[in-house]
Amino acid sequence: MRCCPPLRSMAPFSESCIVDAHHHFLDPDKSFHSVLKKLGAPTYTAEQYAEHCAGVPIVKTVHVEAMATDGADEVEWVNSLADAGRCLVGGIVANCDLSADNALENLRALGAMKRVRGIRYILDYDGPFDNGKSPTHVWLKDINLDFLRDPQVAPRFERGFSELGQLGLSFDLQCCPAQLPAAAALCSRHPSVRVVIDHMGKPFKLNADQSAADEAAISSWRYGMQLMAALPQVSVKLSMLGFCVPGWFGDSTKEKLVKQLVNETISLFGAKRCMLCSNWHINGVISNSDGSDNEDPTMAELYARFTGWVDHLRQTDRDWLFGGSAAEFYRL
């Protein structure tokens, strides 16, 4: 195994020197994770994450907010873990409602906190929440708003979004495919805001059966991703792929479709704007598919599949995919 370089050097990274740009720690007993407590989520510690990393040469990570009701409190908690040497977190993506009247005040406070590199506010909405039958995320169950397309709330959200660039904060965009054109329009109006699309734009539970429904869903996703890829400030995370194609880990036909979509995304954005990530928390079922299937890969098995899917690419491209892009985007 080659020796890992300082993180400030954006290359080389490789399968033997990985930056995991998307994972979560959970503590439902803390007030800022009250939503997780209501959902029955278990505690997931830094030590559990380290145990699950066995066999995966991760050198640095990015902790992404986990439906935190208080972004600053969650950041303080994650910083305390990193300061105590309990994890390898080098960057934090904090929760902040960009539509709130005090969004700018909150963003300034978060931006001044150690390790904070960006903001996420979960946006995937395509009608009222219906227990996973549609792409709408449980976070929006009670909020019941489309922050990207609803003319009543989208302008307020955009005001907050527009402040990110001057504060040096990026935005993790988690939305459903139907929202991608609106997201692209928003991003095009604010080119100074660096954006990374979470979970490959979240194509929704494809069957890999070449059906008309699958083709329509892929076509909608592809159109939105093409719009986003045309914006040079936008990157993408290749993660939670079992949500896109449930059952891919144990089905070669489904895995073939996942590999195709991953490589299509890399072709659209270029390797320098793509990040292979674990989304790790709780177990392989949740990390890989958000509970959309029962497949339970280990993190080592997940990264082994990543390696196989991109082994035809040049080493320099693989270096970007496994660490360089994440290190550059999150300024690690």
Summary of the structure (lengths in Angstrom):
residues: 332
radius of gyration: 18.3
end to end distance: 21.8
largest distance: 54.0
contacts: 1142
relative contact order: 0.14
helix: 45%
strand: 14%
